Amino acid sequence: MHPARLKEDGTLEDIYKPALYLDTNFLWKYFNAEGSELFFDENGEDINSEENDDDLNIPPSFEDRRYRIIYDVIKPKNEQREYGAIRYIASYALSKASLVLTPIAWLELYKIHAEIAFKNNCAISLGAKPIQRMSEKDVGKYLSNLYNKLKVEDPENDDLKQLIDDCIFNMSFARGHGFQGTFYISNLNIQISESDVGSFLWALGFLQFEAADIIHLHTAKKLGCEYFVSLDKAFSKNRELINRVAGIKILCNPTEVLTVLKSNMKEKS
């Protein structure tokens, strides 16, 4: 993950153009595909893992190997290859196009990770059936109880501390691994004016977009990003309208992201 520089008007410097703003749902997929760039090249073709390990002197970890096994069984093979190709291109800076993320997505990842990690721990202890009925509000209530218990009642309980730590998104790992190849807007300063609402944001509210989605798209426009990447069906369904009112092209799947990255590949020296 690299810091991105902004112009005085708050837009991205031209060196990052074209820029692809990553919505949280795509960023989560990108994060979970960590390590796939070791197995697939920019075309999604298999990399000789032994040669790759010799070059980098970093053998795939147990988590990397387990990730590939699970992906092979559950996820479509082409999707696995596509995310691997995207990460390969981004990690080795092969394209002029840049993948951009902001603190908004960063914050949402804390919520997503906490829910998933807590439910995983509960499933191990209680079985899967009770967890299937657990809502986001339930997760928040239980995590609040655990956090208060640690801070107030039992601050020396190492097991409780470990459980809570498991549910906190590891930004140190994300910076060096999960978000590898992306550009981060650290000094984001976005405002929403009445004219912004009147010009195009009202249309998103009219179409029943969530407030977080509207803020994401508004941020992408203010940064001057040419593309907005989201796996949300609401964006896919309304992509032409959004392009017309906001001037941003919507990318709805990894195939479309790959197309943009590969159409802006740097010349090989």
Secondary structure, DSSP 4 states (H G I P E B T S, - for coil): -EE--B-TTSPBPGGG-SEEEE-HHHHHHHHHTTTGGGTB-TTSPBP-HHHHHHHHT-PPPHHHHHHHHHHHHHS-HHHHHHHHHHHHHHHTT-BSSEEEE-HHHHHHHHHHHHHHHHHHHHHHHH-HHHHHT--HHHHHHHHHHHHHIIIII-TT-HHHHHHHHHTS--HHHIIIIITTT-EE-TT------HHHIIIIIHHHHHTT--HHHHHHHHHHHHHT-SEEE---HHHHHTHHHHHHHH--EEE-SHHHHHHHHHHTBPPP-
